[in-house]
Amino acid sequence: MSDPAATEASGDFAAVPDAFQRLWTPHRAVYVGQGQGAHDDCPFCEAPSKSDDDALIVARGEHAYVVLNLFPYNPGHLLVCPYRHVATYDLATVDEVTEIAALTQIAMRVLTVVSRAQGFNIGMNQGQVGGAGIAEHLHQHIVPRYGGDSNFFPIIAETKAVTRLLGDVRAAVAEAWPATDRASDPSTTRES
């Protein structure tokens, strides 16, 4: 059996070689194609029916919710998902888009307080060719960034150093999240 994290030089391909090395990651295939179009297999459809602790949900709104990414790029990597199983941003309702935006702003404020985030990457990969791991359910990434948070580990050592356990991060972010009755004023957060 070949090494699942093996690289292949472009000179080994049948086509014209290019300058890229390919790092094959078949273990990620469970996110690309599994459950696509099937609500029963969609983790973003299943999460709201679980407890917040079990699903790593940080906050619930009327049209969308915030959940910790199970495989974070950095501690505090959050996803904002509509409850409705919808694939792309243009198919989301005005209410869903509005709440996704509001929850994103609150998440940034909370992560700035709780984790002392120094910056953020925010974005949506839409469609399988657009890089979405779960292409059939819209979700926005909120990745807190810190000075020196990237190093050689992911590239050379095939390891991502994540400094906090998911449960601990979820608890801290959920504790600092504004109370439901204060959600209309996202500038208010409780410090932990």
Secondary structure, DSSP 8 states (H G I E B T S, - for coil): ---TT-EEEGGGSSS---S-EEE--GGGGGGTTTTTT-GGG-HHHHGGGS-HHHHTEEEE-SSEEEEE-SS-SSTT-EEEEESS---SGGGS-HHHHHHHHHHHHHHHHHHHHHT---EEEEE---SGGGT-SSTTS--EEEEEE-TT---SIIIIIS-----S-HHHHHHHHHHHS--GGGTT-TT-----
